[in-house]
Amino acid sequence: MTEDSVNFMQAIEELCEEKGLDKETVISTVEAALSAAYRKDYGKPRQVIRAKMDPKTGEAEMYQVTTVVDDEELENPEAEISLTDAKKIKKSYKVADEIIEPLPKEETFGRIAAQTAKQVIIQRIREAERDMIFAEFKDREHTIGNGSVQQIEGKNVIVSLGKVNAIMFPSDQIREEKYYVGQRLKVYIKEVAQTSRGPQILVSRADEGLIKGLFELEVPEIANGTVEIKSLAREAGSRTKMAVIALDDNIDPIGSCVGQRGTRVQSVLAEIGDEKIDIILWDEDVERFIMNALSPAKCEKIVISSKDTKAIVFVPEDFLSLAIGKNGQNVRLASKLTGWGIDIEKVEGGESNQKKANDNESKVETAVSIEKEKIVKKESVKTKDANVKKISEKIDSDSK
C-alpha cells in the first residue's frame, strides 16, 4: 500500500462525508474513470477495460474484458472473440461468456489521462449527487417543506429548501402576498422532475395541498387518521372550504380542526395571512352535503339531478346574497367542494312565506267557522224563544 493510495482513499472518504454520498457509488465512479484513462493512454478505442479498486488499500487492478460471440457475429475484435478461438483457450467457453485478463500495471497514466480521470470523476459525482437529491425530494413530493426566499427573478421566486433551490411561479403564489429575500415560509412541494441540469423542484403557496398539509401538521387526529379531509376547495388568499369526517364516533371532526379556543385553525391562518377557512361536515347524503357546503347560508329546498350532477338550491330572499357570496365565491367553492353544479334560486313568495299564508288562511277559516257556530246558536235560541212565546200565548187564550 503506497502513501498515495492511502491519501487517495482518505480523499474519497472526505468527499463522501461532505457530499453525503454512498462510498460504493464513489468508488465505482473512480473505477470507471480509471478505466477510461487507462484505455486512452495504453489501450485501444473500442477495447473494454475494467478497473477493480480495493476499498481498503486504494490499489487498482486493470483488466481487459473480451466477450465470446458466434463466429459470424464477430464485429469488434478489440472487445470480442469468436467462439472457435475462445475454445482454443478453454473448451468450456460458450457464447456470451466474458474472458477477463489482467493488464500490466502502469505507475502513471500521464497528464492527459489524469485530467480525463478527474473530469470523469467530477461528472459522475455530480450525477450521483443529483440522483441522491432527486430521490430525496421525490419522496417528499406532495408534502409541506420549510424554505426561505433565496432570490426573486422577475415574477418568479427562488426558494431554498436546504440542499437545493426550488422555483415558485406566479400561478403558485398567493395573490397580493409580498415576498422578500431571507423570508422564511412553508411551501407545498408540488412537483419534482429530473432534467439534464439536475432536479427541478416546483413549490407552491396557492395549491390546495398547502392547506391540507398545514392541518396535518397542526391536527393530530388528521395525522393519525381518525379525522379525514374528504375534499377541499380553495381560492388562494381569499377563502377555502374544507369538508371533514371523523372515523371515530366519539370525535368531533370540526372541533378537532378548530382546536380549543380556535388555536389549531389560528396556527394555519397565521401561515397563510388573511385567507378565510370554512370547515364543514362531509355527508354521504348529497343534499345534506350541499347544504353544509353552502354554509353559512340557510337552504329551504334542494332539487338534484343525478344525470348531469347538478343541483338547484332554493334559499329565502334574506339568505340569497350570502348563499351566492361576493362575486359568486361561496357557491363556486361549494360546487368545487361537492363536485356538483349548483344553481341558487330565490324562493318565490318563499316556501316559508307560503307556509305563513297557509297558516293565516287556516286561522281565518277557523275564525269564520266559530262565527258561523255563534250565529247558528243565536238563531237556535231565537227560534226556541219564539216557540215558547207561542205556546204561552195559546195557554193564555185557552184559559180565557
C-alpha positions as CSV (number, residue, x, y, z in Angstrom):
1,M,0.0,0.0,0.0
2,T,1.5,3.3,-1.1
3,E,1.2,6.7,0.6
4,D,-0.6,8.0,-2.5
5,S,-3.2,5.2,-2.3
6,V,-3.8,6.0,1.4
7,N,-4.2,9.7,0.6
8,F,-6.5,8.9,-2.3
9,M,-8.8,6.8,-0.1
10,Q,-8.9,9.4,2.6
11,A,-9.9,12.0,-0.1
12,I,-12.7,9.7,-1.2
13,E,-14.0,9.3,2.4
14,E,-13.9,13.0,3.0
15,L,-15.8,13.6,-0.3
16,C,-18.5,11.1,0.7
17,E,-18.9,12.7,4.1
18,E,-19.0,16.2,2.6
19,K,-21.5,15.4,-0.2
20,G,-23.4,12.8,1.7
21,L,-22.7,10.2,-1.0
22,D,-22.5,6.5,-0.8
23,K,-18.9,5.3,-0.7
24,E,-19.5,2.3,-3.0
25,T,-21.0,4.7,-5.6
26,V,-18.0,7.0,-5.5
27,I,-15.6,4.0,-5.8
28,S,-17.4,2.6,-8.8
29,T,-17.2,6.1,-10.3
30,V,-13.5,6.2,-9.8
31,E,-13.1,2.8,-11.3
32,A,-15.0,3.9,-14.4
33,A,-12.7,7.0,-14.6
34,L,-9.5,4.9,-14.2
35,S,-10.7,2.5,-16.9
36,A,-11.3,5.4,-19.3
37,A,-7.9,6.9,-18.5
38,Y,-6.1,3.6,-19.0
39,R,-7.8,2.9,-22.3
40,K,-6.9,6.4,-23.5
41,D,-3.2,6.1,-22.7
42,Y,-2.5,2.4,-23.0
43,G,-5.4,0.7,-24.7
44,K,-7.5,0.9,-27.9
45,P,-10.6,3.0,-28.6
46,R,-13.0,0.1,-28.8
47,Q,-11.4,-2.0,-26.1
48,V,-13.3,-2.9,-22.9
49,I,-11.2,-2.2,-19.8
50,R,-12.4,-2.7,-16.3
51,A,-10.8,-1.4,-13.1
52,K,-11.2,-3.0,-9.8
53,M,-10.2,-0.9,-6.7
54,D,-9.5,-2.3,-3.3
55,P,-11.7,-0.2,-0.9
56,K,-9.2,-0.5,1.9
57,T,-5.9,0.0,0.2
58,G,-6.9,2.1,-2.7
59,E,-4.9,-0.1,-5.1
60,A,-6.4,-0.6,-8.5
61,E,-6.1,-3.6,-10.8
62,M,-6.8,-3.2,-14.5
63,Y,-8.4,-5.9,-16.6
64,Q,-9.3,-6.4,-20.3
65,V,-12.7,-7.9,-20.9
66,T,-13.4,-9.9,-24.1
67,T,-16.9,-11.2,-24.9
68,V,-17.4,-14.6,-26.6
69,V,-19.6,-14.3,-29.8
70,D,-20.7,-16.5,-32.6
71,D,-18.1,-16.8,-35.4
72,E,-20.5,-15.0,-37.8
73,E,-21.3,-12.1,-35.4
74,L,-17.7,-11.0,-34.7
75,E,-17.6,-7.2,-35.4
76,N,-15.3,-5.7,-32.8
77,P,-12.0,-7.7,-32.5
78,E,-10.8,-5.3,-29.8
79,A,-13.6,-6.4,-27.4
80,E,-14.9,-9.6,-28.9
81,I,-13.6,-13.1,-29.7
82,S,-15.1,-15.8,-31.9
83,L,-16.4,-18.9,-30.2
84,T,-13.9,-21.0,-32.2
85,D,-10.9,-19.0,-30.9
86,A,-12.2,-19.0,-27.4
87,K,-12.5,-22.7,-27.3
88,K,-8.8,-22.9,-28.2
89,I,-8.1,-21.1,-24.9
90,K,-10.6,-23.1,-22.9
91,K,-13.1,-25.7,-24.2
92,S,-15.8,-24.8,-21.7
93,Y,-16.3,-21.3,-23.1
94,K,-19.7,-20.5,-24.7
95,V,-21.4,-17.6,-26.3
96,A,-21.8,-14.5,-24.0
97,D,-19.1,-15.6,-21.6
98,E,-16.5,-13.0,-20.7
99,I,-12.8,-13.6,-20.8
100,I,-11.1,-11.4,-18.2
101,E,-7.4,-10.9,-18.4
102,P,-5.2,-8.8,-16.1
103,L,-3.3,-5.8,-17.8
104,P,0.1,-4.6,-16.9
105,K,0.4,-2.1,-14.1
106,E,1.4,1.4,-15.1
107,E,2.7,3.7,-12.4
108,T,1.4,6.9,-14.0
109,F,-1.3,7.5,-16.6
110,G,0.2,10.7,-17.9
111,R,-1.1,14.3,-17.6
112,I,-3.9,13.9,-20.2
113,A,-5.1,10.6,-18.8
114,A,-5.1,12.1,-15.3
115,Q,-7.1,15.1,-16.5
116,T,-9.6,12.7,-18.2
117,A,-9.9,10.7,-15.0
118,K,-10.5,13.9,-12.9
119,Q,-13.2,15.1,-15.3
120,V,-15.0,11.8,-15.3
121,I,-14.9,11.6,-11.5
122,I,-16.3,15.2,-11.2
123,Q,-19.0,14.5,-13.7
124,R,-20.0,11.1,-12.2
125,I,-20.0,12.6,-8.6
126,R,-22.3,15.4,-9.8
127,E,-24.6,12.9,-11.4
128,A,-24.6,10.8,-8.2
129,E,-25.3,13.9,-6.1
130,R,-28.2,15.0,-8.4
131,D,-29.7,11.5,-8.3
132,M,-29.5,11.5,-4.5
133,I,-31.2,14.9,-4.2
134,F,-33.8,13.8,-6.7
135,A,-34.6,10.6,-4.8
136,E,-34.8,12.5,-1.5
137,F,-37.2,15.2,-2.8
138,K,-39.2,12.8,-5.0
139,D,-40.1,11.1,-1.7
140,R,-41.2,14.5,-0.3
141,E,-43.4,15.3,-3.3
142,H,-46.9,16.5,-2.3
143,T,-45.7,17.4,1.3
144,I,-45.0,20.6,3.2
145,G,-41.4,21.9,3.4
146,N,-39.7,24.7,5.2
147,G,-37.9,27.2,2.9
148,S,-36.5,30.6,2.7
149,V,-36.7,33.1,-0.2
150,Q,-33.2,32.9,-1.9
151,Q,-33.8,35.2,-4.8
152,I,-36.5,37.0,-6.8
153,E,-36.2,36.8,-10.6
154,G,-38.9,38.9,-12.2
155,K,-42.2,37.4,-11.1
156,N,-40.6,34.1,-10.1
157,V,-39.5,33.4,-6.6
158,I,-36.5,31.1,-5.9
159,V,-36.9,29.2,-2.6
160,S,-34.1,27.5,-0.8
161,L,-35.0,24.1,0.6
162,G,-31.6,23.5,2.1
163,K,-29.7,21.2,-0.3
164,V,-31.4,22.6,-3.4
165,N,-33.3,25.6,-4.7
166,A,-36.9,25.3,-5.8
167,I,-38.9,27.7,-8.1
168,M,-42.3,29.2,-7.3
169,F,-44.1,30.6,-10.4
170,P,-46.6,33.4,-10.2
171,S,-49.5,31.0,-10.6
172,D,-48.3,29.3,-7.4
173,Q,-48.1,32.4,-5.4
174,I,-50.8,33.7,-3.0
175,R,-52.4,36.8,-4.5
176,E,-51.2,40.1,-3.1
177,E,-48.6,38.2,-0.8
178,K,-45.3,40.1,-0.9
179,Y,-42.0,38.2,-0.8
180,Y,-38.5,39.4,0.1
181,V,-35.1,37.8,0.3
182,G,-34.5,35.9,3.5
183,Q,-38.2,35.5,4.2
184,R,-39.0,32.1,5.9
185,L,-42.2,30.4,4.8
186,K,-43.8,27.0,4.4
187,V,-44.3,25.7,0.9
188,Y,-46.1,22.8,-0.8
189,I,-43.7,20.6,-2.8
190,K,-45.8,20.4,-5.9
191,E,-43.6,18.6,-8.4
192,V,-40.1,17.1,-8.6
193,A,-38.7,16.3,-12.0
194,Q,-35.3,15.1,-13.3
195,T,-33.7,17.3,-16.0
196,S,-30.4,17.4,-17.8
197,R,-29.4,20.2,-15.4
198,G,-30.4,18.2,-12.4
199,P,-33.6,18.0,-10.3
200,Q,-36.2,20.7,-10.9
201,I,-38.5,21.3,-7.9
202,L,-41.7,23.3,-8.2
203,V,-43.2,24.7,-5.0
204,S,-46.5,26.4,-4.3
205,R,-48.2,28.6,-1.8
206,A,-51.5,28.6,-3.7
207,D,-52.1,24.9,-4.0
208,E,-54.9,23.2,-2.0
209,G,-52.2,20.8,-0.8
210,L,-50.7,23.6,1.4
211,I,-53.9,23.9,3.4
212,K,-54.2,20.1,3.8
213,G,-50.6,19.8,4.8
214,L,-50.8,22.6,7.4
215,F,-53.8,20.9,9.0
216,E,-52.0,17.6,9.1
217,L,-49.2,19.3,10.9
218,E,-51.5,21.1,13.4
219,V,-54.2,18.4,14.0
220,P,-53.0,15.1,15.4
221,E,-56.4,13.5,14.6
222,I,-55.7,14.1,10.9
223,A,-52.2,12.8,11.1
224,N,-53.2,9.6,12.8
225,G,-56.2,9.0,10.5
226,T,-59.1,9.4,13.0
227,V,-60.2,12.5,11.1
228,E,-60.1,12.6,7.4
229,I,-60.2,15.6,5.0
230,K,-62.6,14.3,2.3
231,S,-62.5,17.3,-0.1
232,L,-61.1,20.8,-0.3
233,A,-61.7,23.8,-2.5
234,R,-59.6,26.9,-2.4
235,E,-59.2,30.4,-3.9
236,A,-55.7,31.3,-2.5
237,G,-55.5,34.4,-0.5
238,S,-59.3,34.7,-0.2
239,R,-61.2,31.7,1.0
240,T,-61.0,27.9,1.5
241,K,-63.8,25.4,2.2
242,M,-62.7,22.1,3.7
243,A,-65.0,19.1,4.3
244,V,-64.0,16.7,7.1
245,I,-65.4,13.5,8.6
246,A,-64.5,11.5,11.8
247,L,-63.8,7.8,11.5
248,D,-64.4,7.6,15.3
249,D,-68.0,8.4,16.5
250,N,-66.5,9.9,19.7
251,I,-64.6,12.6,17.9
252,D,-65.9,15.9,16.7
253,P,-64.1,16.4,13.3
254,I,-64.8,20.2,13.1
255,G,-63.9,20.7,16.7
256,S,-60.7,18.8,16.2
257,C,-59.7,21.1,13.3
258,V,-60.7,24.3,15.1
259,G,-58.9,23.3,18.4
260,Q,-59.5,24.7,21.8
261,R,-60.4,28.3,21.5
262,G,-59.5,28.1,17.8
263,T,-55.8,27.6,18.4
264,R,-55.3,25.0,15.7
265,V,-57.1,26.8,12.9
266,Q,-55.4,30.1,14.0
267,S,-52.0,28.5,13.6
268,V,-52.9,27.6,10.0
269,L,-54.3,31.1,9.3
270,A,-51.1,32.6,10.7
271,E,-49.2,30.9,7.9
272,I,-51.5,32.0,5.0
273,G,-52.5,35.5,6.0
274,D,-56.0,36.9,5.6
275,E,-57.5,33.9,3.9
276,K,-60.7,32.6,5.5
277,I,-61.3,28.9,6.1
278,D,-64.8,27.3,6.3
279,I,-64.7,23.9,7.9
280,I,-67.8,21.9,7.2
281,L,-69.0,18.4,7.9
282,W,-68.9,15.9,5.0
283,D,-72.0,13.8,4.5
284,E,-72.8,10.8,2.3
285,D,-76.2,12.3,1.6
286,V,-75.7,14.6,-1.3
287,E,-78.5,17.0,-0.3
288,R,-77.1,17.5,3.2
289,F,-73.6,17.8,2.0
290,I,-74.6,20.6,-0.5
291,M,-76.5,22.3,2.3
292,N,-73.4,22.1,4.6
293,A,-71.1,23.3,1.7
294,L,-73.2,26.5,1.3
295,S,-72.9,27.3,4.9
296,P,-73.4,29.9,6.5
297,A,-76.4,30.4,4.2
298,K,-79.7,28.6,5.0
299,C,-81.4,26.4,2.4
300,E,-85.1,25.8,2.1
301,K,-85.1,23.1,-0.5
302,I,-82.8,21.2,-2.9
303,V,-83.7,19.6,-6.2
304,I,-80.9,17.4,-7.6
305,S,-80.4,15.8,-11.0
306,S,-78.1,12.8,-10.8
307,K,-78.0,12.5,-14.5
308,D,-76.0,15.7,-15.1
309,T,-74.8,16.1,-11.4
310,K,-76.5,19.4,-11.0
311,A,-78.5,20.8,-8.1
312,I,-80.9,23.7,-7.7
313,V,-80.9,25.1,-4.3
314,F,-83.8,27.3,-3.1
315,V,-83.0,29.8,-0.4
316,P,-85.0,32.5,1.3
317,E,-84.5,36.0,0.0
318,D,-82.7,37.1,3.1
319,F,-80.0,34.5,2.5
320,L,-79.7,34.9,-1.3
321,S,-76.6,37.1,-1.3
322,L,-75.0,35.0,1.5
323,A,-75.5,31.8,-0.5
324,I,-74.0,33.2,-3.7
325,G,-71.2,35.1,-1.9
326,K,-69.1,38.0,-3.1
327,N,-68.6,37.7,-6.9
328,G,-70.2,34.2,-6.6
329,Q,-67.4,32.9,-4.5
330,N,-69.5,30.9,-1.9
331,V,-71.5,29.0,-4.5
332,R,-68.4,28.5,-6.7
333,L,-66.4,27.0,-3.8
334,A,-69.3,24.9,-2.7
335,S,-69.7,23.5,-6.2
336,K,-66.0,22.6,-6.4
337,L,-66.0,21.1,-2.9
338,T,-69.0,18.8,-3.6
339,G,-68.4,18.1,-7.3
340,W,-71.9,19.2,-8.1
341,G,-73.0,22.1,-10.3
342,I,-75.1,24.3,-8.1
343,D,-77.7,26.9,-9.1
344,I,-79.1,29.2,-6.4
345,E,-82.8,30.2,-6.7
346,K,-84.8,32.6,-4.6
347,V,-87.9,31.0,-3.1
348,E,-90.6,32.9,-4.9
349,G,-93.1,34.0,-2.3
350,G,-90.8,31.8,-0.3
351,E,-91.9,28.4,0.9
352,S,-91.7,30.0,4.4
353,N,-94.0,32.8,3.1
354,Q,-96.3,30.3,1.6
355,K,-96.4,28.4,4.9
356,K,-97.3,31.7,6.7
357,A,-100.0,32.3,4.2
358,N,-101.4,28.8,4.7
359,D,-101.3,29.3,8.4
360,N,-103.1,32.7,8.1
361,E,-105.7,31.1,5.8
362,S,-106.3,28.3,8.3
363,K,-106.7,30.9,11.1
364,V,-109.3,32.8,9.0
365,E,-111.2,29.6,8.2
366,T,-111.2,28.7,11.9
367,A,-112.4,32.2,12.9
368,V,-115.2,32.1,10.2
369,S,-116.3,28.6,11.4
370,I,-116.5,29.9,15.0
371,E,-118.6,32.9,13.9
372,K,-120.9,30.6,12.0
373,E,-121.3,28.5,15.0
374,K,-122.2,31.5,17.2
375,I,-124.8,32.7,14.6
376,V,-126.4,29.2,14.5
377,K,-126.6,29.1,18.3
378,K,-128.2,32.6,18.4
379,E,-130.7,31.6,15.7
380,S,-131.5,28.4,17.7
381,V,-132.1,30.4,20.8
382,K,-134.3,32.9,19.0
383,T,-136.4,30.1,17.5
384,K,-136.7,28.4,20.9
385,D,-137.8,31.7,22.5
386,A,-140.4,32.3,19.7
387,N,-141.9,28.8,20.2
388,V,-142.1,29.3,23.9
389,K,-143.9,32.6,23.4
390,K,-146.4,31.0,21.0
391,I,-147.2,28.2,23.4
392,S,-147.6,30.6,26.3
393,E,-150.0,32.8,24.3
394,K,-152.0,29.7,23.4
395,I,-152.3,28.6,27.0
396,D,-153.5,32.1,28.0
397,S,-156.1,32.0,25.2
398,D,-157.4,28.6,26.2
399,S,-157.8,29.7,29.8
400,K,-160.0,32.6,28.9
